[in-house]
Amino acid sequence: MHRPLEPEQYTAIRFTQRLADAGIQPSMGSVGDSFDNALAENFFSTLKVELVYRTSFRTREEADLELFRYIDGWYNPHRIQRRLGWRSPDEYEADYDRNLEAAIAAGTK
């Protein structure tokens, strides 16, 4: 049985060399850049805790519908997040759009 690698082991030279030897391109960047998948991992962790682990789906279609309801009906419009200034994703996006439109109208963008 293989033991899961610790986060720092993923960037270890030996691990990177093994990927290269196998012809595998790692999908990692530095922390905070567009290749950092921490936000996606956080979202999927939340999704699992708040929906998947609490629900038994009878069919794939039922799972698809419940995932859609969770994401579009709860997570995006209502679930506030600290990293978004205690706003929901929809509120954050609307504020961003308003600020961008104001900057464009003011000639600063």
C-alpha positions as CSV (number, residue, x, y, z in Angstrom):
1,M,0.0,0.0,0.0
2,H,1.3,3.4,-1.0
3,R,1.4,6.2,1.6
4,P,0.0,9.5,0.3
5,L,2.6,12.1,-0.3
6,E,2.8,15.1,1.9
7,P,2.3,18.5,0.1
8,E,6.0,19.4,0.2
9,Q,6.9,16.0,-1.4
10,Y,5.0,16.9,-4.5
11,T,7.6,19.6,-5.3
12,A,10.6,17.4,-4.3
13,I,13.3,17.0,-6.9
14,R,13.0,13.2,-6.9
15,F,9.3,13.3,-7.4
16,T,9.6,15.9,-10.2
17,Q,12.3,13.7,-11.9
18,R,10.0,10.6,-11.7
19,L,7.3,12.6,-13.4
20,A,9.7,13.7,-16.1
21,D,11.0,10.1,-16.6
22,A,7.4,8.9,-17.1
23,G,6.7,11.7,-19.5
24,I,4.3,13.5,-17.2
25,Q,4.0,17.3,-17.0
26,P,3.1,18.4,-13.5
27,S,0.1,20.7,-13.2
28,M,1.6,22.8,-10.4
29,G,2.7,26.4,-10.2
30,S,3.8,28.6,-7.3
31,V,1.4,29.5,-4.5
32,G,-1.1,32.2,-5.5
33,D,-0.7,32.0,-9.3
34,S,-3.3,30.8,-11.8
35,F,-1.9,27.2,-11.5
36,D,-2.6,27.1,-7.7
37,N,-5.5,24.7,-7.3
38,A,-6.0,25.4,-3.5
39,L,-9.2,27.3,-4.3
40,A,-10.6,24.4,-6.4
41,E,-9.6,21.9,-3.7
42,N,-11.3,24.0,-1.0
43,F,-14.5,24.2,-3.1
44,F,-14.7,20.5,-3.7
45,S,-14.0,19.8,0.0
46,T,-16.9,22.1,0.9
47,L,-19.1,20.4,-1.7
48,K,-18.4,17.0,-0.3
49,V,-18.9,18.0,3.3
50,E,-22.1,20.0,2.7
51,L,-23.8,17.8,0.1
52,V,-22.1,14.6,-1.1
53,Y,-21.4,13.0,2.3
54,R,-24.9,13.8,3.5
55,T,-26.8,12.5,0.6
56,S,-27.5,9.1,-1.1
57,F,-28.1,9.5,-4.8
58,R,-30.2,6.8,-6.5
59,T,-29.2,7.7,-10.0
60,R,-26.5,9.8,-11.8
61,E,-29.3,12.1,-13.0
62,E,-30.4,12.7,-9.4
63,A,-26.8,13.5,-8.4
64,D,-26.4,15.9,-11.3
65,L,-29.6,17.7,-10.4
66,E,-28.6,18.0,-6.7
67,L,-25.1,19.2,-7.6
68,F,-26.6,21.9,-9.9
69,R,-29.1,22.9,-7.1
70,Y,-26.2,23.1,-4.6
71,I,-23.9,25.2,-6.8
72,D,-26.4,27.5,-8.6
73,G,-29.1,27.5,-5.9
74,W,-27.0,27.8,-2.7
75,Y,-23.2,28.1,-3.1
76,N,-23.0,30.8,-5.7
77,P,-25.9,33.1,-4.7
78,H,-25.9,32.6,-0.9
79,R,-22.9,31.0,0.7
80,I,-20.7,33.8,2.1
81,Q,-16.9,33.3,2.1
82,R,-14.2,34.9,4.1
83,R,-11.8,35.1,1.1
84,L,-14.5,37.1,-0.8
85,G,-14.9,39.7,2.0
86,W,-17.8,37.8,3.5
87,R,-19.8,37.9,0.3
88,S,-21.2,35.1,-1.8
89,P,-19.5,34.3,-5.2
90,D,-22.4,36.0,-7.0
91,E,-22.2,39.2,-4.8
92,Y,-18.4,39.3,-5.3
93,E,-18.8,39.0,-9.1
94,A,-21.5,41.7,-9.2
95,D,-19.3,44.0,-7.1
96,Y,-16.3,43.3,-9.4
97,D,-18.4,44.1,-12.5
98,R,-19.8,47.3,-11.0
99,N,-16.3,48.5,-10.1
100,L,-14.9,47.6,-13.5
101,E,-17.8,49.5,-15.2
102,A,-17.2,52.5,-13.0
103,A,-13.4,52.4,-13.7
104,I,-14.1,52.2,-17.5
105,A,-16.6,55.1,-17.2
106,A,-14.0,57.1,-15.3
107,G,-11.4,56.4,-17.9
108,T,-9.1,54.6,-15.5
109,K,-9.3,51.2,-17.3
